[in-house]
Amino acid sequence: MLAIFKRDLAGLFQTVTGWLYVAATLALFGLYFYAINLSYGDPKLSSTLSSISFITFITVPVLTMRSLSEEMRSKTDQLLLTSPVSVGKIVVAKYLATAVVHTATVVVMGVGPLIILSSGGASVAQNYVSLLGFWMYGLCCLAIGVFVSALTESQVIAAVLTFVFIFVGFMMGNITGLIQDTGTVGTFVKAVMGSYDLLTPMQTFFDGCISLSGVVYYLTVGALFVFLTSQVVQKRRWTVSAKRLSLSAFSAGFVGIAVALTVFVNLAVGQIPSTVSQIDVTASQLYSMTDTTKDFLAKLDKDVTVYVIGTESSSNIDATVKQTLQKYADSSSHVKVVYEDPYANPTFASKYTTDQVNYGTLIVVCGDVSKVLDYNSLFESEVDYQTYQSNVTGYDGEGQLTSAIQYVTSDNLPVVYELEGHSETALAGDFTSVVSKANVTLNKLTLLSSDAVPDDAQAVIINGPQADLSSDDAKKLTDYVAKGGNLFVSLDYQAKSDLPNLEKVLAEFKVTPVKGLVLENDQSKYYNGNPLYLLPTIDEADPTASITNGYVFAPYSRGLSHPDSDDEITYTPLLTTSDSAVAKADLSNVTTSQYEDGDAKGPFDIGLEAVKTADDDKTSTLAVFGSTLMFTDDADQMVAGSNSALFSGVIASITNSSDVASIVIPAKAYDVSTVTVPAATALLWAIILIGVVPLLCLGAGVVVWYRRRKS
């Protein structure tokens, strides 16, 4: 076997064939790598590998067409078939020779993730997992090519048939997507045809998951075609006599067993929960569930059905969404995912909503309660103002689904009141979406017409009042705090005067606003050269845990002072300035951001959580911030959603209690850190990958071929 392997491997590199395979693959890889990863700055190697996957249509047939076809044409197969080596070992040796060529090519391509890493990209593990998927896909295609080469003496026919086999497998996912699986026949046909879908398992690797089902699929399908090849060769090795059992029947039986075993193994692996069978290597753990969701699903005791408007095989539904849904179904026996084809059942969604639903919309149902999640709400995006294109920056599938399941299964959801009547800034945009995602009912509250804060209030939001509260309003709020009520307060720098009654409410937690606005003197702590545009330090705390990009934008902020320690109150800083920050009471006469007589010296807390023991051992929480402008969409967009992530954490904190709790799972950011490569460096790599390496391979092949011909 080893001798046959060495002979075939040497034969591939003593002709142009092996060198051509390496050169063509690396040249195309280098071209797309330069265009996508180096020039465009895409940090994911999967973008390049996905673009060059079609190369197997051409390179694999060229590499494998001579494997057995040439042996039959030149009659040298008789020497092999009469040798003391078994047919299985002969076929495996020939297959491994082609596999070594492919593996050597992929090893050279392995320099790609290192180049991306050196240029600022961080998806090293994900990039190598993508390369692993491409390697296994190529090995499977080679097994198909070797099998086809055993069917005919003509190398041309072998090459053409291999092209057809691989092309059909490559396109099978799209082909099956056109078949409606509304009936038993349609479902069976799709399942049978889908078993030859070569592309979909590789896509899982490209998405950043090491998939056990994908690994098993490529290994078993590759092994099946190697076995089929040995059966084809075996039939030629022995003559068939009518006086004994027909070898063709014997072979057909083994072929049937092999096919059945392959199907059984893949079906068995497919039944393994995705929580076990997949390893998520993405930087933001896109395909993994947080411990919060796992704990929530473990305690779920009501049956929930998630209806997906679309078909499971449709490419119009993002693979990330499908994997997320599968994880929910695998994590709880009470969660069931059902795909509803809108073409087969166009009126299905009308049972739950009167609005027009998009393809991919999710409808979460428990009993008579339902919640509709628009497909677009599962993704976060932002506009690139250089190209005026909207780019997807985050995935909120887990957050939206967990929120929806909690909504349809909970009998007691939190109610929060938003104070009005003092020229407050009403919550809007992304910040009302945060409240909705937390399953919080947001009501308006006018204390002038209310005897007290309603008993069902889980919290009261006081967002940037410009006019002071009345003493009666302040009394109602302090009474509410004394009974264990929670407050969210932000301060507006445009307030018309001092707000002594509001400060009385804050004084219940011994928090006092610092006079004037904070100016930062540490250049790393403010934005765009303006010391009033604060980028404070984000302190470690539960409300700040969901902030991923390291910045919160807090323009025109006041500082907050409080005792260093208190027996009844626990203080947790959320946002703090540097030591060089100052607070200036009279901004109209400011000539410098540096400290002057009469200024207050930093550091300052500009975001703070205070927890106080109230009556009957209840606790009351105050979340207070020095800037109302923080909680606007304009400020949020400056830091790619970090301000709304902070607000989400705060809402979750102040609405949690023993009997009412909001589960808020933050959106997961895509790895959007672009690769920055100097033009000269990018051009150098392009010359090496597109020109030098492929030309050296071709040159080596031509030299070897010419020397053999001359000799």
C-alpha positions as CSV (number, residue, x, y, z in Angstrom):
1,M,0.0,0.0,0.0
2,L,2.8,2.4,0.9
3,A,4.5,1.7,-2.4
4,I,1.4,2.5,-4.4
5,F,0.8,5.7,-2.3
6,K,4.4,6.8,-3.0
7,R,4.1,6.0,-6.7
8,D,0.9,7.9,-7.2
9,L,2.1,10.9,-5.1
10,A,5.3,11.0,-7.1
11,G,3.3,10.7,-10.3
12,L,1.2,13.7,-9.4
13,F,4.3,15.8,-8.9
14,Q,6.3,14.4,-11.7
15,T,3.7,15.7,-14.1
16,V,2.1,19.1,-14.2
17,T,-1.1,17.8,-12.7
18,G,-0.3,18.1,-9.0
19,W,1.6,21.4,-9.5
20,L,-1.4,22.8,-11.5
21,Y,-3.8,22.0,-8.7
22,V,-1.7,23.8,-6.1
23,A,-0.9,26.7,-8.4
24,A,-4.5,27.3,-9.6
25,T,-6.0,27.0,-6.1
26,L,-3.4,29.3,-4.5
27,A,-3.6,31.9,-7.3
28,L,-7.4,32.2,-6.9
29,F,-7.1,32.2,-3.1
30,G,-4.5,35.0,-3.3
31,L,-6.6,37.0,-5.7
32,Y,-9.7,36.9,-3.5
33,F,-7.7,37.2,-0.3
34,Y,-6.2,40.4,-1.6
35,A,-9.5,41.9,-2.8
36,I,-11.6,40.9,0.2
37,N,-9.4,40.7,3.3
38,L,-6.5,43.0,2.5
39,S,-8.1,45.7,0.3
40,Y,-11.7,45.7,1.7
41,G,-10.5,44.9,5.2
42,D,-12.8,42.0,5.9
43,P,-11.3,40.1,8.9
44,K,-13.0,36.8,8.1
45,L,-11.2,34.3,5.9
46,S,-14.5,32.6,5.3
47,S,-15.5,35.4,2.9
48,T,-12.5,34.4,0.7
49,L,-13.0,30.7,1.1
50,S,-16.7,30.9,0.3
51,S,-15.9,32.9,-2.9
52,I,-13.3,30.3,-4.2
53,S,-15.3,27.1,-3.3
54,F,-16.3,26.8,-6.9
55,I,-12.7,26.1,-7.9
56,T,-13.2,22.5,-6.9
57,F,-15.4,22.1,-10.0
58,I,-12.2,22.4,-12.1
59,T,-9.3,21.4,-9.9
60,V,-10.6,18.2,-8.4
61,P,-11.5,16.7,-11.8
62,V,-8.0,17.5,-13.1
63,L,-6.4,16.0,-10.1
64,T,-8.4,12.8,-9.9
65,M,-9.3,12.0,-13.5
66,R,-6.1,9.9,-14.0
67,S,-6.3,8.0,-10.7
68,L,-7.8,4.9,-12.0
69,S,-8.9,5.8,-15.6
70,E,-5.3,6.0,-16.8
71,E,-4.5,2.6,-15.1
72,M,-7.4,1.0,-17.1
73,R,-6.5,2.7,-20.3
74,S,-2.9,1.6,-20.2
75,K,-3.8,-1.8,-18.8
76,T,-1.5,-1.3,-15.8
77,D,-4.5,-2.0,-13.6
78,Q,-3.9,-5.7,-14.2
79,L,-0.6,-5.5,-12.4
80,L,-2.3,-3.8,-9.4
81,L,-5.2,-6.2,-9.4
82,T,-2.9,-9.2,-9.4
83,S,-0.6,-7.8,-6.7
84,P,-0.8,-9.2,-3.1
85,V,-2.3,-5.9,-2.0
86,S,-6.1,-5.8,-1.3
87,V,-8.3,-3.7,-3.5
88,G,-9.3,-1.6,-0.5
89,K,-5.7,-0.7,0.2
90,I,-5.0,0.1,-3.5
91,V,-8.0,2.6,-3.5
92,V,-7.1,4.1,-0.2
93,A,-3.5,4.6,-1.3
94,K,-4.6,6.4,-4.5
95,Y,-7.0,8.5,-2.6
96,L,-4.5,9.5,0.0
97,A,-2.1,10.6,-2.7
98,T,-4.6,13.2,-4.0
99,A,-5.5,14.1,-0.4
100,V,-1.8,15.0,0.3
101,V,-1.8,17.4,-2.6
102,H,-5.0,19.1,-1.3
103,T,-3.7,19.2,2.2
104,A,-0.4,20.8,1.2
105,T,-2.4,23.5,-0.6
106,V,-4.5,24.2,2.5
107,V,-1.4,24.3,4.7
108,V,0.0,27.1,2.5
109,M,-3.4,28.9,2.7
110,G,-3.0,28.8,6.5
111,V,-0.8,31.8,6.3
112,G,-4.0,33.9,5.6
113,P,-5.2,34.0,9.2
114,L,-1.7,35.0,10.4
115,I,-1.6,37.9,7.9
116,I,-5.1,39.0,9.1
117,L,-3.9,38.8,12.8
118,S,-0.8,40.9,12.1
119,S,-3.0,43.5,10.4
120,G,-5.4,44.0,13.3
121,G,-7.9,41.2,12.8
122,A,-8.8,39.0,15.8
123,S,-10.8,36.1,14.5
124,V,-7.9,33.6,14.5
125,A,-9.8,30.6,15.8
126,Q,-12.8,31.3,13.5
127,N,-10.5,31.7,10.5
128,Y,-8.8,28.4,11.1
129,V,-12.1,26.7,11.6
130,S,-13.2,28.1,8.3
131,L,-10.1,26.6,6.7
132,L,-10.8,23.3,8.4
133,G,-14.2,23.2,6.8
134,F,-12.7,24.0,3.4
135,W,-10.2,21.2,3.8
136,M,-12.8,18.6,4.7
137,Y,-15.0,19.7,1.8
138,G,-12.1,19.3,-0.5
139,L,-11.3,15.8,0.8
140,C,-14.9,14.7,0.3
141,C,-14.8,16.0,-3.3
142,L,-11.6,14.1,-4.0
143,A,-13.2,10.9,-2.8
144,I,-16.0,11.6,-5.4
145,G,-13.4,12.2,-8.1
146,V,-11.5,9.0,-7.4
147,F,-14.8,7.1,-7.5
148,V,-15.8,8.6,-10.9
149,S,-12.3,7.8,-12.3
150,A,-12.9,4.1,-11.6
151,L,-16.0,4.1,-13.8
152,T,-14.4,4.8,-17.2
153,E,-11.1,4.5,-19.1
154,S,-11.5,7.9,-20.5
155,Q,-9.9,10.7,-18.6
156,V,-12.0,13.3,-20.3
157,I,-15.3,11.5,-19.4
158,A,-14.0,11.1,-15.8
159,A,-13.2,14.8,-15.6
160,V,-16.6,15.8,-17.0
161,L,-18.6,13.4,-14.7
162,T,-16.6,14.5,-11.7
163,F,-17.5,18.1,-12.5
164,V,-21.2,17.2,-12.7
165,F,-21.1,15.2,-9.4
166,I,-19.4,18.1,-7.5
167,F,-21.5,20.8,-9.1
168,V,-24.8,19.0,-8.2
169,G,-23.6,18.5,-4.6
170,F,-22.6,22.1,-4.5
171,M,-26.0,23.3,-5.7
172,M,-28.1,20.8,-3.9
173,G,-29.0,23.1,-1.1
174,N,-30.5,25.6,-3.5
175,I,-32.2,22.8,-5.5
176,T,-33.9,21.4,-2.4
177,G,-35.0,24.9,-1.4
178,L,-37.2,25.0,-4.4
179,I,-39.1,21.9,-3.3
180,Q,-42.1,22.4,-1.0
181,D,-42.0,20.0,1.9
182,T,-45.7,20.3,2.6
183,G,-46.5,16.6,2.2
184,T,-44.9,13.3,3.0
185,V,-43.6,12.8,-0.5
186,G,-42.1,16.3,-0.6
187,T,-40.5,15.9,2.7
188,F,-39.0,12.5,1.7
189,V,-37.7,13.8,-1.6
190,K,-36.0,16.8,0.1
191,A,-34.5,14.5,2.7
192,V,-33.1,12.1,0.1
193,M,-31.8,14.9,-2.1
194,G,-30.5,16.9,0.8
195,S,-28.3,13.9,1.9
196,Y,-26.0,14.9,-1.1
197,D,-25.7,18.6,0.0
198,L,-22.0,19.1,0.0
199,L,-22.0,22.8,0.7
200,T,-24.2,23.3,3.8
201,P,-21.9,21.5,6.2
202,M,-19.0,23.6,5.1
203,Q,-21.1,26.8,5.7
204,T,-21.4,25.9,9.4
205,F,-17.6,26.0,9.7
206,F,-17.6,29.3,7.8
207,D,-20.0,30.7,10.3
208,G,-17.6,29.9,13.1
209,C,-18.8,26.6,14.5
210,I,-17.0,23.3,14.7
211,S,-19.9,21.0,13.9
212,L,-19.8,17.4,14.8
213,S,-22.5,16.7,12.2
214,G,-20.4,18.4,9.6
215,V,-17.3,16.5,10.5
216,V,-19.2,13.2,10.5
217,Y,-20.9,14.0,7.2
218,Y,-17.7,14.7,5.3
219,L,-15.9,11.7,6.9
220,T,-18.8,9.2,6.2
221,V,-19.6,10.5,2.7
222,G,-15.9,10.5,1.8
223,A,-15.5,7.0,3.2
224,L,-18.6,5.8,1.4
225,F,-17.2,6.9,-2.0
226,V,-13.9,5.3,-1.3
227,F,-15.7,2.1,-0.4
228,L,-17.8,2.4,-3.6
229,T,-14.6,2.8,-5.6
230,S,-13.2,-0.4,-4.1
231,Q,-16.4,-2.2,-5.0
232,V,-16.2,-1.0,-8.6
233,V,-12.5,-2.2,-8.9
234,Q,-13.3,-5.4,-7.0
235,K,-15.8,-6.4,-9.7
236,R,-13.1,-6.3,-12.3
237,R,-10.6,-8.2,-10.2
238,W,-12.6,-11.4,-10.2
239,T,-14.3,-13.3,-13.0
240,V,-17.9,-14.2,-12.5
241,S,-19.0,-17.8,-12.9
242,A,-22.6,-18.8,-13.3
243,K,-21.9,-21.9,-11.2
244,R,-21.3,-19.9,-8.1
245,L,-22.7,-17.0,-6.2
246,S,-22.6,-13.9,-8.3
247,L,-20.1,-11.4,-7.0
248,S,-22.2,-8.6,-8.4
249,A,-25.0,-9.6,-5.9
250,F,-22.4,-9.9,-3.2
251,S,-21.1,-6.3,-4.0
252,A,-24.6,-4.9,-4.2
253,G,-25.4,-6.2,-0.8
254,F,-22.3,-4.6,0.7
255,V,-23.0,-1.3,-1.1
256,G,-26.5,-1.3,0.3
257,I,-25.2,-1.9,3.8
258,A,-22.6,0.8,3.4
259,V,-25.2,3.4,2.2
260,A,-27.6,2.4,5.0
261,L,-24.8,2.7,7.6
262,T,-23.8,6.1,6.3
263,V,-27.4,7.3,6.4
264,F,-27.9,5.8,9.9
265,V,-24.7,7.4,11.3
266,N,-25.6,10.8,10.0
267,L,-29.2,10.6,11.3
268,A,-27.9,9.5,14.7
269,V,-25.4,12.4,14.9
270,G,-28.2,14.7,13.7
271,Q,-30.2,13.8,16.8
272,I,-27.5,15.0,19.2
273,P,-28.5,18.3,20.6
274,S,-26.7,21.2,19.0
275,T,-25.7,22.4,22.5
276,V,-23.4,19.3,22.6
277,S,-22.5,18.8,18.9
278,Q,-21.3,22.3,18.1
279,I,-18.3,24.3,19.4
280,D,-18.8,28.0,19.0
281,V,-15.5,29.8,18.3
282,T,-16.8,33.2,17.3
283,A,-15.5,36.1,19.3
284,S,-18.9,37.2,20.6
285,Q,-20.2,33.6,21.0
286,L,-22.9,34.2,18.4
287,Y,-24.2,30.6,18.4
288,S,-24.0,30.0,22.2
289,M,-26.6,30.8,24.7
290,T,-25.9,32.9,27.8
291,D,-26.2,31.3,31.2
292,T,-29.1,33.6,31.9
293,T,-31.1,32.0,29.0
294,K,-30.0,28.5,30.0
295,D,-31.2,29.0,33.6
296,F,-34.5,30.5,32.3
297,L,-35.1,27.6,29.9
298,A,-34.2,25.0,32.6
299,K,-37.0,26.5,34.8
300,L,-39.5,26.7,32.0
301,D,-42.6,24.7,32.8
302,K,-45.0,25.8,30.1
303,D,-45.1,24.6,26.5
304,V,-44.0,27.2,23.9
305,T,-44.1,27.0,20.1
306,V,-42.0,29.2,18.0
307,Y,-43.5,29.4,14.5
308,V,-41.1,30.5,11.7
309,I,-42.7,32.0,8.7
310,G,-40.7,30.2,6.0
311,T,-39.2,26.9,5.3
312,E,-36.2,25.4,7.1
313,S,-34.2,24.8,3.9
314,S,-34.7,28.4,2.7
315,S,-31.6,30.5,2.2
316,N,-33.7,33.6,2.9
317,I,-33.5,32.8,6.6
318,D,-30.1,33.5,8.1
319,A,-28.2,30.4,9.2
320,T,-27.5,32.1,12.6
321,V,-31.2,32.3,13.2
322,K,-31.8,28.7,12.4
323,Q,-29.0,27.6,14.7
324,T,-30.4,29.8,17.5
325,L,-33.8,28.2,17.1
326,Q,-32.3,24.8,17.2
327,K,-30.4,25.6,20.4
328,Y,-33.7,26.6,22.1
329,A,-35.4,23.4,21.0
330,D,-32.5,21.3,22.2
331,S,-32.2,23.1,25.5
332,S,-35.8,22.6,26.7
333,S,-38.4,20.0,26.0
334,H,-41.0,22.7,26.4
335,V,-39.8,24.6,23.3
336,K,-40.9,23.5,19.9
337,V,-39.9,25.1,16.6
338,V,-42.3,24.8,13.6
339,Y,-41.7,26.2,10.1
340,E,-44.8,27.4,8.3
341,D,-44.5,27.8,4.6
342,P,-46.3,31.1,3.7
343,Y,-47.0,29.9,0.2
344,A,-48.7,26.7,1.4
345,N,-50.5,28.4,4.3
346,P,-50.8,32.1,3.5
347,T,-53.3,32.9,6.2
348,F,-51.4,31.3,9.1
349,A,-49.9,34.5,10.5
350,S,-53.4,36.3,10.5
351,K,-54.3,34.2,13.6
352,Y,-51.8,36.1,15.7
353,T,-51.4,39.5,14.1
354,T,-53.3,41.8,11.7
355,D,-50.0,43.3,10.4
356,Q,-48.2,42.1,7.3
357,V,-45.4,39.8,8.3
358,N,-42.1,39.3,6.5
359,Y,-40.5,36.1,5.5
360,G,-38.6,34.8,8.5
361,T,-40.8,36.4,11.1
362,L,-41.0,34.5,14.4
363,I,-44.3,34.0,16.2
364,V,-43.9,32.9,19.8
365,V,-47.0,31.2,21.2
366,C,-48.0,29.9,24.6
367,G,-51.6,29.1,25.0
368,D,-53.6,32.1,24.0
369,V,-50.7,34.5,24.4
370,S,-48.4,35.3,21.5
371,K,-45.7,37.7,20.5
372,V,-44.5,38.5,17.0
373,L,-40.9,39.1,16.3
374,D,-40.1,40.7,12.9
375,Y,-37.2,39.1,11.2
376,N,-35.3,42.4,10.9
377,S,-35.6,43.0,14.7
378,L,-33.2,40.1,15.2
379,F,-30.3,42.1,13.8
380,E,-28.8,45.4,14.6
381,S,-27.4,47.7,11.9
382,E,-25.8,51.1,11.5
383,V,-25.4,53.4,8.5
384,D,-21.9,53.9,7.1
385,Y,-22.0,57.6,6.3
386,Q,-19.1,57.3,3.8
387,T,-21.0,54.8,1.6
388,Y,-24.5,55.5,2.9
389,Q,-25.1,51.8,3.2
390,S,-26.6,50.0,6.2
391,N,-24.3,47.4,7.7
392,V,-25.4,44.7,10.1
393,T,-23.3,45.1,13.3
394,G,-25.0,42.8,15.8
395,Y,-27.3,39.9,16.3
396,D,-30.1,40.0,18.9
397,G,-31.8,36.7,18.2
398,E,-31.2,35.3,21.7
399,G,-32.3,38.5,23.4
400,Q,-35.5,38.8,21.4
401,L,-36.4,35.1,21.7
402,T,-35.8,34.9,25.5
403,S,-37.7,38.1,26.0
404,A,-40.6,36.8,23.9
405,I,-40.7,33.4,25.7
406,Q,-40.7,35.2,29.0
407,Y,-43.5,37.5,27.8
408,V,-45.8,34.7,26.7
409,T,-45.2,32.5,29.8
410,S,-45.2,35.1,32.6
411,D,-48.2,36.0,34.6
412,N,-46.6,38.9,36.3
413,L,-44.4,41.3,34.2
414,P,-42.9,44.6,35.6
415,V,-44.6,47.9,35.2
416,V,-42.5,51.1,35.0
417,Y,-43.9,54.6,35.1
418,E,-42.3,57.5,33.3
419,L,-42.8,60.8,35.2
420,E,-44.1,63.8,33.3
421,G,-45.2,67.3,34.1
422,H,-41.8,68.9,34.7
423,S,-40.6,69.3,31.1
424,E,-38.9,65.8,31.2
425,T,-37.3,64.3,28.1
426,A,-39.5,61.4,26.9
427,L,-37.8,58.1,26.1
428,A,-37.7,57.4,22.4
429,G,-36.1,55.3,19.7
430,D,-33.7,52.6,20.8
431,F,-34.4,53.3,24.5
432,T,-38.2,52.5,24.2
433,S,-37.1,49.4,22.3
434,V,-35.0,48.4,25.3
435,V,-38.0,48.8,27.6
436,S,-40.1,46.7,25.2
437,K,-37.5,44.0,25.0
438,A,-37.4,43.8,28.8
439,N,-41.1,43.0,28.7
440,V,-41.7,46.1,30.8
441,T,-45.0,47.9,30.5
442,L,-44.2,51.6,30.3
443,N,-46.9,53.9,31.6
444,K,-47.0,57.7,32.0
445,L,-47.3,59.1,35.5
446,T,-48.5,62.6,36.5
447,L,-48.1,63.0,40.2
448,L,-50.3,66.1,40.2
449,S,-53.3,64.0,39.5
450,S,-52.2,60.9,41.5
451,D,-52.5,60.4,45.2
452,A,-49.3,58.4,45.2
453,V,-47.0,56.4,43.0
454,P,-49.1,53.4,41.9
455,D,-48.6,50.2,43.9
456,D,-47.7,48.2,40.8
457,A,-44.8,50.5,39.9
458,Q,-41.6,48.4,39.7
459,A,-39.7,51.6,39.1
460,V,-40.2,55.3,38.2
461,I,-38.2,57.0,35.5
462,I,-37.4,60.7,35.9
463,N,-35.6,61.6,32.7
464,G,-34.1,65.0,32.7
465,P,-36.7,67.4,34.2
466,Q,-36.0,71.0,33.4
467,A,-38.4,72.3,36.0
468,D,-38.4,71.3,39.7
469,L,-40.8,68.9,41.3
470,S,-43.4,70.3,43.7
471,S,-42.8,69.6,47.3
472,D,-45.9,67.4,47.2
473,D,-44.5,65.4,44.2
474,A,-41.2,65.0,46.1
475,K,-43.1,63.7,49.1
476,K,-44.9,61.1,47.1
477,L,-41.6,59.9,45.6
478,T,-39.8,59.7,48.9
479,D,-42.8,57.7,50.4
480,Y,-42.5,55.4,47.4
481,V,-38.8,54.9,48.0
482,A,-39.4,54.2,51.7
483,K,-41.6,51.3,50.7
484,G,-38.9,49.7,48.5
485,G,-39.5,51.6,45.2
486,N,-36.8,52.0,42.6
487,L,-35.8,55.1,40.7
488,F,-34.0,56.0,37.4
489,V,-33.0,59.6,37.3
490,S,-31.0,61.6,34.8
491,L,-30.0,65.3,35.0
492,D,-30.5,67.8,32.3
493,Y,-27.8,70.5,32.0
494,Q,-30.5,72.8,30.5
495,A,-32.6,72.8,33.6
496,K,-33.9,76.4,34.1
497,S,-32.8,76.6,37.7
498,D,-31.7,74.6,40.7
499,L,-34.0,71.7,41.5
500,P,-34.1,71.5,45.3
501,N,-37.1,69.2,45.5
502,L,-35.6,66.7,43.1
503,E,-32.4,66.9,45.1
504,K,-34.5,66.0,48.2
505,V,-35.5,62.8,46.5
506,L,-31.8,62.0,45.6
507,A,-30.9,62.9,49.2
508,E,-32.9,59.9,50.3
509,F,-29.9,58.0,49.0
510,K,-27.4,60.7,50.2
511,V,-26.6,61.5,46.6
512,T,-25.9,65.2,45.7
513,P,-25.4,66.6,42.2
514,V,-22.2,68.6,41.8
515,K,-22.7,72.2,40.8
516,G,-21.9,73.0,37.2
517,L,-20.8,70.7,34.3
518,V,-17.9,68.4,34.2
519,L,-15.0,69.1,31.8
520,E,-12.4,66.4,31.2
521,N,-8.7,67.1,30.8
522,D,-7.6,63.6,29.9
523,Q,-7.7,63.7,26.1
524,S,-8.4,59.9,26.1
525,K,-11.6,60.6,28.0
526,Y,-13.4,63.0,25.8
527,Y,-14.5,63.1,22.2
528,N,-13.6,65.2,19.2
529,G,-11.5,67.8,21.1
530,N,-14.5,68.9,23.3
531,P,-13.9,68.4,27.0
532,L,-17.6,68.4,27.6
533,Y,-18.1,65.3,25.4
534,L,-17.2,62.8,28.0
535,L,-16.0,59.2,27.4
536,P,-16.0,58.1,31.0
537,T,-14.4,55.0,32.4
538,I,-16.9,52.1,32.5
539,D,-16.8,50.5,36.0
540,E,-17.4,46.8,36.4
541,A,-21.0,46.2,37.6
542,D,-24.0,44.2,36.5
543,P,-25.7,47.2,34.7
544,T,-22.5,47.7,32.6
545,A,-21.7,44.1,31.8
546,S,-23.4,44.2,28.4
547,I,-21.3,47.1,27.1
548,T,-18.9,45.5,24.6
549,N,-17.0,48.2,22.7
550,G,-15.5,50.0,25.7
551,Y,-17.1,53.5,25.3
552,V,-20.1,55.3,26.6
553,F,-20.8,58.8,25.3
554,A,-21.9,61.3,28.1
555,P,-22.1,64.8,26.8
556,Y,-22.8,67.8,29.1
557,S,-22.8,65.8,32.3
558,R,-23.0,66.8,35.9
559,G,-21.0,65.0,38.6
560,L,-22.5,63.1,41.5
561,S,-21.2,63.1,45.0
562,H,-22.0,60.6,47.8
563,P,-20.4,59.4,51.1
564,D,-17.5,57.0,50.7
565,S,-19.4,54.5,52.9
566,D,-22.7,54.2,54.6
567,D,-24.2,51.6,56.9
568,E,-27.6,51.6,55.1
569,I,-26.6,52.4,51.5
570,T,-24.3,50.5,49.1
571,Y,-22.8,52.6,46.3
572,T,-21.7,51.1,43.0
573,P,-20.0,53.5,40.5
574,L,-21.0,52.9,36.9
575,L,-19.3,55.7,35.0
576,T,-16.4,57.8,36.3
577,T,-14.1,60.5,35.1
578,S,-10.4,60.8,35.4
579,D,-8.7,62.6,38.3
580,S,-8.0,65.6,36.0
581,A,-11.6,66.4,35.4
582,V,-13.1,69.5,36.9
583,A,-16.6,70.8,37.4
584,K,-17.2,74.5,36.6
585,A,-20.3,76.2,38.0
586,D,-20.3,79.1,35.6
587,L,-19.8,78.0,32.1
588,S,-20.5,81.4,30.6
589,N,-17.1,82.7,31.8
590,V,-15.1,79.6,31.2
591,T,-11.8,80.2,29.4
592,T,-10.0,77.0,30.1
593,S,-10.9,73.4,31.0
594,Q,-8.1,73.3,33.6
595,Y,-8.7,73.8,37.3
596,E,-9.4,77.3,38.5
597,D,-10.3,78.7,41.9
598,G,-13.9,77.8,42.7
599,D,-14.0,74.7,40.6
600,A,-14.6,71.2,42.0
601,K,-11.9,68.7,41.5
602,G,-12.4,65.2,40.1
603,P,-12.7,62.3,39.8
604,F,-16.5,62.4,39.6
605,D,-19.1,59.7,39.3
606,I,-21.4,60.5,36.4
607,G,-23.3,57.2,36.6
608,L,-24.1,55.6,39.9
609,E,-26.2,52.9,41.5
610,A,-27.2,53.2,45.1
611,V,-29.1,50.4,47.0
612,K,-30.8,51.4,50.3
613,T,-32.5,49.2,52.9
614,A,-36.0,50.4,53.0
615,D,-38.9,49.7,55.4
616,D,-39.6,46.0,56.2
617,D,-36.1,45.0,55.1
618,K,-37.0,45.8,51.5
619,T,-34.4,47.4,49.3
620,S,-34.8,50.4,47.1
621,T,-32.5,51.1,44.2
622,L,-31.5,54.4,42.6
623,A,-29.8,54.6,39.2
624,V,-28.7,58.2,38.6
625,F,-26.8,59.7,35.7
626,G,-25.4,63.2,35.2
627,S,-26.5,63.5,31.5
628,T,-29.9,63.2,30.0
629,L,-28.4,63.4,26.5
630,M,-26.8,60.0,27.1
631,F,-30.1,58.4,26.6
632,T,-30.9,59.7,23.1
633,D,-30.4,57.9,19.8
634,D,-27.9,60.5,18.6
635,A,-25.5,59.8,21.5
636,D,-26.1,56.1,21.2
637,Q,-25.1,56.0,17.6
638,M,-21.8,57.7,18.4
639,V,-20.7,54.6,20.3
640,A,-22.4,51.9,18.3
641,G,-25.2,51.2,20.8
642,S,-23.2,51.2,24.0
643,N,-25.5,53.8,25.7
644,S,-28.6,51.7,25.0
645,A,-26.8,48.6,26.2
646,L,-26.1,50.5,29.5
647,F,-29.7,51.6,29.7
648,S,-30.7,48.0,29.1
649,G,-28.6,46.8,32.0
650,V,-29.9,49.5,34.3
651,I,-33.6,48.6,33.5
652,A,-32.8,45.0,34.2
653,S,-31.3,46.0,37.5
654,I,-34.1,48.3,38.8
655,T,-36.9,46.0,37.7
656,N,-35.6,42.8,39.4
657,S,-37.3,41.6,42.5
658,S,-38.3,38.3,44.1
659,D,-41.6,38.2,42.3
660,V,-41.1,40.2,39.2
661,A,-38.0,40.1,37.0
662,S,-37.0,41.3,33.5
663,I,-34.6,39.1,31.5
664,V,-32.5,41.3,29.2
665,I,-30.0,39.6,27.0
666,P,-27.8,42.1,25.1
667,A,-27.3,41.9,21.4
668,K,-24.1,40.2,20.3
669,A,-21.8,42.2,18.2
670,Y,-20.5,40.9,15.0
671,D,-16.7,40.9,14.6
672,V,-16.6,44.1,12.6
673,S,-13.1,45.2,13.4
674,T,-11.6,45.7,9.9
675,V,-8.2,44.8,8.8
676,T,-6.0,47.8,8.2
677,V,-3.2,46.9,5.8
678,P,-0.9,49.6,4.2
679,A,-1.3,49.6,0.5
680,A,2.4,48.7,-0.1
681,T,2.1,45.7,2.3
682,A,-1.1,44.5,0.7
683,L,0.4,44.8,-2.8
684,L,3.4,42.8,-1.6
685,W,1.3,40.0,-0.3
686,A,-0.8,40.1,-3.5
687,I,2.4,39.7,-5.6
688,I,3.5,36.8,-3.4
689,L,0.2,34.9,-3.2
690,I,-1.2,35.6,-6.7
691,G,2.1,35.6,-8.7
692,V,5.2,34.3,-7.0
693,V,3.9,31.2,-5.3
694,P,1.7,29.9,-8.1
695,L,4.3,30.7,-10.8
696,L,6.9,28.8,-8.7
697,C,4.6,25.8,-8.5
698,L,3.9,25.9,-12.3
699,G,7.5,26.4,-13.0
700,A,8.4,23.4,-10.9
701,G,5.8,21.3,-12.7
702,V,7.0,22.3,-16.1
703,V,10.7,21.6,-15.2
704,V,9.9,18.2,-13.8
705,W,7.8,17.3,-16.8
706,Y,10.4,18.5,-19.3
707,R,13.2,16.6,-17.5
708,R,11.2,13.4,-17.5
709,R,10.4,13.9,-21.2
710,K,14.0,14.5,-22.1
711,S,15.1,11.4,-20.1
